[in-house]
Amino acid sequence: MQEEPTEGRSREVAEDRFESPDSGDDQFGDILQAQLEERTARVGEINAEIEERRGQLDARIASLQSEFEAEISALARHRMALQGEIRTIRELQKRMAGEIVEDYSGTASGLSWDEDWGRNAADKVVKLLQNVGRPLHYREIYNRLEALGVLNSRSATPAEALLRNFYKDKRLFRPRRGTYFLASRRGETEPAGDEEQ
């Protein structure tokens, strides 16, 4: 048996000692590298999940925003309609403020009139028939007066309410059932023309 020189042997022992810490460091480095990769992968998964949730939230926000805008638009349209109704109500109130309200013996309380057309229902009907120049059915009389804006009925049956206020007037007569014309033109049959003057 030959003995190795102590110097060579101590060198190998020193190299073993030197390699041992390196191999442990390599294993520790590998462990750290694996943990780093694992955590990087987990961070990537979390980021992907965050992006997915962000996309869902963005879609939900867009949906809520469009619903909100639609609701605001509907409320704005409703407000405009109400303002239109308020204007109409104000116009009616102004119109009614200038009306002459007579008791039931004069004109029906269910009808209101514009003074330019006369004080009562018969005055308005006479003026209309003078303008038209031919007999009209009482419903046609009502429709024309309403279209001209000279009456505003608060009655459930406005044409009949109008009729109740003029059918006995001496200035009018009935050539046919439900049809009225001027008594001053009683001798005339159907005058030619339906033109309003």
VOKE-498796 format. One record per residue: x, y, z of N, C-alpha, C, O in turn. Coordinates in pm, whole numbers, plus 50000, padded with zeros to 5 digits. Atoms other than C-alpha are relative to their C-alpha. Layout:
BEGIN
XYZXYZXYZXYZ
...
***
This chain:
BEGIN
500794988450000500005000050000500855012450000501775014650078
499274987550010501205031849903499175011350057497965012250037
500724988749944500285062050081500155011949909501215015049854
499974988150085499385092049893500625011350079500595011950202
499454988649929501085123049969498905008050067497815009850012
501004992649922499275142950227499615012949930498505018049946
500334987550066499425173150021498914997849896498005006049884
500995002950101497435157149738498674996450063497605000150015
501235004149933494985142149976499305012050060498085013350045
500624988349940494335174150158499405008949891498425016049912
500534992650113493815189849822498664994449957497735002149931
501265006350038491085164549731498925002950103497785005850069
500964997249893489425169450068499555014549988498385017750005
500344985950014489555206550014499085002049880498145009949886
500864999050118488055202249666498624994650029497615000249986
501305005449962485325179949810499235010350084498035012650065
500664990049917484595206050067499555011749914498485017449936
500334988950087484625232349797498814996649910497975005149884
501105004250087482275212249573498714998450078497635001050025
501215002349921479865204149851499155012650013497955012249987
500834988149990478775239449913499425003949864498295008749857
500504996650133478435244849536498834991349963497834996349910
501105008850037476255214549488498775003550083497665002550031
501134995749916474035226249778499425013149949498215015149949
500464987350056473885260649628499224997749871498225004349844
500705003250124472905245549295498614994750030497644998449963
501315005449964470095226249461499105011150055497925011950021
500754988849945469015256849655499585009649889498455014749889
500304991450115469185277449336498904993949914498015000949865
501045006850077467125251149155498655001250069497625003450005
501244998749923464545252049434499445014149986498255016249962
500434986150014464455289849422499485002849860498475009649842
500424998250139464215288949043498624993949977497774999849911
501295006850015461315264049061498895008150069497805009850015
500994991949930459535285249322499715013049924498565017349916
500164987850079460125316349113499124997549878498235005449847
500815003550118458705299348804498564997250040497625001149971
501355003149951455745286449006499255012850034498085014650000
500644987349963455055320849146499755008849878498745015849871
500204992550125455505336848805498784994749926497985002449872
501175006150065452985312148663498735004050074497715007050012
501174996349920450595319948951499645014749977498475018249965
500234985850028451035357448893499365001649862498465009849843
500604999750134450265351348525498544995950004497705001949937
501395004549986447105332248622499155010950064498025013750021
500724989349931446095360048860499765011749905498675017449903
500154989050097446725386348591498944996649896498145005249858
501025004250097444645366248344498615000850062497665005349997
501294999349930441855363448602499575014450020498395017850005
500304985749984442095400748673499505005949868498525013249866
500414994950132441865408548300498604995049964497805002449908
501315005650030438875385248265498925007350081497875011150028
500964992949916437115401648560499875014549957498775020249961
500044986150048438045436148429499115000849875498325010149860
500845000450119436475426748096498534998550036497675005149977
501395001849956433325414548274499455012850062498315016750037
500444987649937433185446248483499795011049897498835018649906
500164990050106433705468148175498704997649924497985007149891
501255003350070430865449748000498805003750087497815009150037
501114996849908428625453648308499835015150012498715020250013
500064985349992429515490648336499375005649874498525014549881
500584995450126428715495747968498504997149995497725005449949
501415003749998425415477348013499215009350093498155014350056
500674991149905424495497848320499935014349946498935021249965
499984986550056425515529848144498955001549891498265011649886
501024999150106423315522147842498604999550060497705006650013
501305000349932420405513048074499705013650064498585018650055
500164987049935420965545448267499675010749897498775018949919
500264990250105421105565947946498604998249942497935008149912
501355002550052417925549147819498955005150099497945010950060
500954995549897416185556448150499965015350005498895021150017
499954985350001417365592748144499275005349878498525015149887
500684995850123416155595847784498494998750015497745007649974
501445002049979412755581347878499455010650096498365016050073
500444989749906412505605148174499965013749934499065021749961
499994987250071413455634447951498795001249908498155011749901
501194999750087410745624847699498735001850083497835009250044
501174998849913408245621047984499885014350052498785019850059
500004986349950409255654948122499515009649891498725018649918
500444991550110408815671047780498504998649977497805008549951
501435002250018405385655047749499215007050110498185013250085
500674993249889404425667848094500025015149982499045021950011
499934985750023405655702548005499015004149892498395014849901
501004997250103403505700947692498605000050057497785008650024
501315000449935400525690847903499795012250088498705017850093
500104988149914401265719048146499715012249915498895020649952
500284988750090401385743647854498554999649954497875009949950
501385001450044398075729747729499045003850112498055010850089
500854996649885396555732448076500015015050023498975021050050
499914985449982397835768248107499195007349894498485016949923
500784993750107396355777047768498514998750029497755008250011
501425002049968393025761947873499585009050115498485014650114
500344991449887393135780848202499865014549956498965021550000
500094986250050393815813648020498725001849920498025011949932
501194999450084391045806147775498745000250086497805007750061
501175000849913388615797048050499865012650084498745016450121
500064988049919389535828148248499275011249926498635019649989
500654989650079388235849947963498594996449957497945004349888
501335004350045385025830447914498905005950086499095009250204
501184995849925381605841748014499264987450039498784980049953
500685012049954380095814748227498595003950040498385011950130
501404997149971376335815648228499414988150075499984977250075
500655011149930373985794948435499354990649900499384993249780
500545010550086372225764448296498925005149905498764999549796
501054994950087369355784948152500575006449874499895006949772
499374994250119371785802047913500714989249923500094982249842
499245010750065374515779147794500284989350103500294992050223
499725011049907375295745447943501345002450068502285007350006
498744998349930377955746048207501054990349949502234991549981
499065009550057379515717048018500735005349879501614998549826
499354994350117380555740147734500615013450035500105020650120
499404986849982382865769947723500265005849862500454998549765
499984993550131383165795347446501035011049993501465016550094
499144988750031385445820747286499055011649966498155009849884
500954989150017383725855047295499895005149857498845010449822
500074995450139384555863346930498874993049925498364998549827
501045007750068382015837046829498645001950064497684995550022
501304997549937379235849847053499994995550144500934989550195
500105002649857377985845947404499504986250032499774981150141
500565013049966376175812747379500104990449881500584994149774
499885010450102375935780547180499285003849873499815001849763
500784996650119373225793146945500725010649916500715009849793
499264989750075375315823946851501114993649916501314997349801
498905006650072378225801646754499484991549885500074991449777
500585008450105376035777646556499495008749886499705005549769
500514990950103374345806546372501165005449917501095005649794
498864994550073377715821846282500634989349911500994992249797
499435010850080379045788046163499134997249878499644996049766
500905003050112375955781245948499985011449899499825009049779
499894988750093376215816345800501264998549915501235001049794
498745001750074379825809045703499944988349903500444989449791
500055012050084379105774345562498975001849889499224998149774
501024997450100375885784245385499154988049963498484988349859
500855011750027374175750145400499674993250132500364995450231
500355007149876372455727845658501104990150039501764984249954
499015009549947374725706745880499364991650110498484996350182
500425008649889374125677446112500655005450127501745011150123
499484994149876374605686846476501384994650038502165001850100
498655005349972377645663846506501055007049913502165009749958
499104992650090379235681046205500185014250052501285019750047
499904986649941378425714646366500994999750115501875008350125
499085001249886380205703246683501444998149952502355004950000
498645002850049383205689346490500655012449941501835015049966
499434987950061383665721646293500315010650105501365016950100
499744990149895383335744046597501214996050084502025004550121
498845004549922385815722746788501285001549919502315005449974
498814998650084388235722546493500435014649991501625017649982
499684985750002388015760446484500505004950135501045015950146
499524996549867388815760746855499095009650074499535016450167
500904990649933385735780546957499254993850116498535000850187
500645005949883384495755547210500894989650061501744983449997
499245009849924385925733647475499004993050089498534998850188
501045007049925383575707547607500604992450116501624985750104
499635007949884383865693147953498964989250024498904983250131
501095009649989380905670447888500454986449948501364985549866
499705013550048381005632847836499514998249857500104990649780
500545000650137378895637447519499935014349947498875020449951
499944985850034380005671247383499055004249887498485015149894
500884996150110377995671047057498565001250050497835010450012
501354999549945374795663447247499835011850096498775018150100
500054988449910375625689947508499835012849918499075021749956
500144988550089376025715147226498575000649947497965011349948
501365000550056372705704147070498965004750103498045012050068
500954996049896370865708747402499955015150017498975020650067
499944985649982371945745047396499545008149881499415020349892
500454991950113370775755047050498774994549928498255001349840
501065006050082368015731746928498675007650006497865006249915
501264992549991365185754747047500155014649956499205022349965
499774986150040366725786946916499155003549879499074995749784
500924995750106364305806446692500735003549870500115003949764
499254996650121367075815946447500344987749918500844988949806
499665012650067367505779146352498764991749976497774992950048
501075009750022365245752646204500624986849957501804986149922
499545013550035365495715446129499404995849866498234992249861
500535004950127365155706645758499844984850002498944979549938
500065014649983365795669945848500404996950144500915005550217
499685004249863366265650446166501505001550026502324996349951
498624998249959369505660946341500745010549920501895013649951
499354990250086370265686946072499405013750028498195015050046
500454986549967370055724446136500495009849896501545008149835
499654989550094370055755345919499385013050050498625013050147
500484986949959369265792445945498525001649966498104998549855
501444997850022365565800945984499785010849896498795010449823
500144989250099366095832245773500134994849858499725001649763
499835005850134366945809345480499144987449987499484978249913
500895011649996364095784845542499494996349862499374984449832
500555002850132362745787645188501024993949905500644987749805
498985005450089366045777645033500124985050021500064980050133
499675014249987366665741644957501504999250017502105008750068
498555001649984370235728744951500745010749920500805009649798
499234990150073372305759644862501254993649941501814984249998
498815005650065375175752844625501245004350075501355015750121
498684996849943378655751144769500094997150148499154999050225
499705003149861380235740545092501205008350042501995003950126
498804992449975382785768345101499805008750123498765015150140
500054991349883383545785745423500565013549960501525014249884
499554986650037383955823345395501045004750096501555015850082
***
